[in-house]
């Protein structure tokens, strides 16, 4: 465990150096947050009753912008380079569980940027752009628990996509296909309550909902009591399933791996 903790700490120190990237990300996400809130303002002026109130939609948008990094399914560039060059063989001889190692890299790669960008965006939106407080203290506590679950789910998906490069080598194809599914079914583009009922039933069973929609609707109080517990259990269930799938795929991939033709 100490080895994994050290790896996580070193990754955090490396990622904290990218402060200029974080500032650029904050500016970009605030800009698009303003654009999206203006779209919702226009929408609500010309519409009737909706599944979310105007204030809830604005809060949903800003929380989504603060957590946007969870929907960015970029594979690990360093591991991709190792697979292309064959240096991944050195990873295999480390006295560590390779899945745990890649999972920690994926987790730190999402946790640190989200904190560096998300907390300032949260503060800015709360002070100036209409982001409301959680529906209750309990909703706030469950939101934090669900956000941790979202981070772990994002890391498990990225780890699985990274493992797939043992077959695809470059990873470009999967890196371009995955974001489309994530953006639609996580709720980051359009809040899931606005989708047609048949599409909501599909999205409710997919792991991507747990990245954005589940924590945000708990925050808003739309999911509360037993509904919130069921949503959290589904989030945990998908996390366990994705980790199990990732481990199985990695085990098969390493058995068939050829590095530098050997």
C-alpha positions in Angstrom: 0.0 0.0 0.0 2.9 2.4 0.8 4.2 2.0 -2.8 0.8 3.0 -4.3 0.5 5.9 -1.9 3.9 7.1 -2.9 3.0 6.8 -6.6 -0.2 8.8 -6.0 1.7 11.5 -4.1 4.3 11.8 -6.9 1.6 12.1 -9.5 -0.2 14.8 -7.5 3.1 16.8 -7.3 3.6 16.5 -11.0 0.0 17.5 -11.9 0.1 20.5 -9.5 2.8 22.0 -11.6 0.3 22.6 -14.5 -1.2 25.8 -13.0 -1.3 27.7 -16.2 -3.3 24.8 -17.8 -5.7 24.9 -14.9 -6.2 28.7 -15.2 -6.8 28.3 -18.9 -9.3 25.5 -18.2 -11.1 27.7 -15.6 -11.5 30.6 -18.1 -12.7 28.3 -20.8 -15.2 26.4 -18.6 -16.6 29.6 -17.1 -17.0 31.0 -20.7 -19.0 28.0 -21.8 -20.9 27.9 -18.6 -22.1 31.4 -19.3 -23.0 30.4 -22.8 -25.0 27.5 -21.6 -26.8 29.4 -18.9 -27.8 32.0 -21.5 -29.3 29.2 -23.6 -31.3 27.9 -20.7 -32.5 31.5 -19.8 -33.8 31.8 -23.4 -35.3 28.3 -23.2 -37.2 28.9 -20.0 -38.6 32.2 -21.2 -40.4 30.5 -24.0 -41.4 27.2 -22.3 -43.8 25.8 -19.8 -43.2 23.4 -16.9 -40.0 21.5 -17.1 -38.5 18.6 -15.1 -36.0 21.0 -13.6 -36.7 24.6 -12.4 -34.7 27.4 -13.9 -32.5 27.7 -10.8 -31.9 24.0 -10.7 -30.9 24.0 -14.4 -28.4 26.8 -13.8 -26.9 25.0 -10.8 -26.8 21.8 -12.9 -24.9 23.6 -15.6 -22.3 25.1 -13.3 -21.7 22.0 -11.3 -21.3 20.2 -14.6 -18.6 22.7 -15.6 -16.8 22.3 -12.3 -16.8 18.5 -12.8 -16.2 18.5 -16.6 -12.9 16.8 -16.4 -14.7 13.6 -15.3 -16.1 13.3 -18.8 -12.8 13.7 -20.6 -11.9 10.1 -21.5 -8.3 10.7 -22.7 -6.1 7.7 -22.3 -2.8 7.9 -20.5 -0.3 9.4 -23.0 2.7 8.0 -21.1 1.3 4.5 -21.1 0.3 4.8 -24.7 3.9 5.7 -25.6 5.2 2.7 -23.5 2.9 0.4 -25.5 4.0 1.8 -28.8 7.7 1.5 -28.0 7.5 -1.8 -26.1 8.7 -0.2 -22.9 5.5 -1.5 -21.3 7.6 -4.6 -20.6 9.3 -2.6 -17.9 6.0 -2.0 -16.2 5.3 -5.7 -16.1 8.4 -6.5 -14.1 7.7 -4.0 -11.3 6.8 -5.7 -8.0 3.3 -4.0 -8.2 -0.1 -4.9 -9.4 -0.2 -3.4 -12.9 -3.9 -2.7 -12.8 -3.7 -0.9 -9.5 -0.8 1.2 -10.9 -2.7 2.3 -14.0 -5.8 2.9 -12.0 -4.0 5.2 -9.6 -2.5 7.1 -12.5 -6.0 7.5 -14.0 -7.5 8.5 -10.6 -4.9 11.2 -9.9 -5.1 12.4 -13.5 -8.8 13.3 -12.9 -8.8 14.1 -9.1 -6.1 16.8 -9.2 -7.4 18.7 -12.3 -10.9 18.6 -11.0 -9.9 20.1 -7.7 -7.7 22.8 -9.4 -10.5 23.8 -11.8 -13.6 22.7 -10.0 -13.2 24.5 -6.7 -12.6 28.0 -8.3 -15.4 27.5 -10.8 -17.7 26.5 -7.9 -16.8 29.6 -6.0 -17.1 31.9 -9.0 -20.5 30.5 -9.9 -21.8 30.7 -6.4 -20.7 34.3 -6.0 -21.7 35.7 -9.3 -23.7 33.3 -11.5 -26.6 31.8 -9.5 -25.2 28.5 -8.3 -27.4 27.5 -5.4 -26.5 25.6 -2.2 -27.3 21.9 -1.8 -31.0 21.1 -1.1 -30.1 20.0 2.4 -27.1 19.1 4.6 -27.8 15.4 3.9 -27.9 16.1 0.1 -24.6 17.9 0.4 -23.0 14.9 2.2 -24.4 12.4 -0.3 -23.2 14.7 -3.1 -19.6 14.5 -1.8 -19.9 10.7 -1.5 -21.3 10.4 -5.0 -18.6 12.7 -6.4 -15.9 10.4 -5.0 -17.8 7.6 -6.7 -17.8 9.5 -9.9 -14.0 10.0 -9.7 -13.4 6.3 -9.1 -15.8 5.5 -12.0 -14.0 7.8 -14.3 -10.7 6.3 -13.3 -12.0 2.8 -13.9 -13.3 3.7 -17.4 -10.0 5.4 -18.3 -8.0 2.5 -17.0 -10.1 0.2 -19.2 -9.6 2.4 -22.3 -5.9 2.5 -21.6 -5.8 -1.3 -21.3 -7.5 -1.6 -24.6 -4.4 -0.1 -26.2 -2.7 -3.5 -25.7 -4.7 -4.4 -28.8 -5.2 -1.1 -30.6 -1.7 0.3 -30.1 -2.4 4.0 -30.8 -5.6 4.3 -28.8 -6.8 7.1 -31.1 -10.0 5.3 -32.2 -11.3 4.5 -28.8 -10.3 8.0 -27.5 -12.5 9.6 -30.2 -15.4 7.2 -29.8 -15.8 7.1 -26.0 -16.3 10.9 -25.4 -19.4 10.9 -27.6 -21.2 8.3 -25.5 -20.0 9.9 -22.2 -21.1 13.4 -23.2 -24.6 12.3 -24.1 -25.3 9.7 -21.3 -23.6 11.5 -18.4 -25.8 14.6 -18.7 -23.0 17.1 -19.3 -24.5 18.3 -22.6 -28.2 18.1 -21.8 -29.4 17.3 -18.3 -30.8 13.7 -18.4 -34.2 14.7 -17.1 -34.7 16.6 -20.4 -34.2 13.5 -22.5 -37.1 11.5 -23.9 -38.4 8.9 -21.3 -37.2 5.9 -23.4 -33.7 7.4 -23.6 -33.7 8.2 -19.9 -34.4 4.5 -19.1 -31.4 3.5 -21.1 -29.1 6.2 -19.6 -30.2 5.3 -16.1 -28.7 1.8 -16.5 -25.4 3.0 -18.0 -22.3 3.8 -15.9 -21.9 7.2 -17.5 -24.8 8.6 -15.5 -22.8 8.2 -12.4 -20.1 10.6 -13.6 -22.3 13.8 -13.7 -26.1 13.2 -13.4 -26.2 11.2 -10.2 -24.1 13.5 -8.0 -25.8 16.6 -9.5 -29.3 15.5 -9.0 -28.5 14.4 -5.4 -27.1 17.9 -4.9 -30.4 19.4 -6.2 -32.5 17.2 -4.1 -34.1 15.5 -7.1 -32.8 12.2 -5.9 -33.4 11.8 -2.2 -34.1 9.1 0.4 -34.4 5.7 -1.2 -33.9 7.1 -4.7 -30.5 8.5 -3.7 -29.5 5.3 -2.1 -30.4 3.2 -5.1 -28.5 5.7 -7.4 -25.4 5.4 -5.2 -25.7 1.6 -5.2 -25.9 1.5 -9.0 -22.9 3.8 -9.1 -21.0 1.4 -6.8 -22.2 -1.6 -8.8 -20.9 -0.2 -12.0 -17.6 0.7 -10.4 -17.1 -2.9 -9.2 -18.1 -4.2 -12.6 -15.7 -1.9 -14.5 -12.8 -2.8 -12.2 -13.5 -6.5 -12.7 -13.8 -6.1 -16.4 -10.6 -4.1 -16.5 -8.7 -6.7 -14.6 -10.0 -9.5 -16.8 -9.1 -7.6 -20.0 -5.7 -6.8 -18.7 -5.0 -10.4 -17.7 -5.9 -11.5 -21.2 -4.0 -8.7 -22.9 -0.8 -9.3 -20.9 -0.8 -13.0 -21.8 -1.0 -12.2 -25.5 1.3 -9.1 -25.4 4.2 -8.9 -27.8 6.8 -6.2 -27.1 9.3 -5.3 -29.8 8.4 -8.6 -31.6 9.3 -10.8 -28.7 
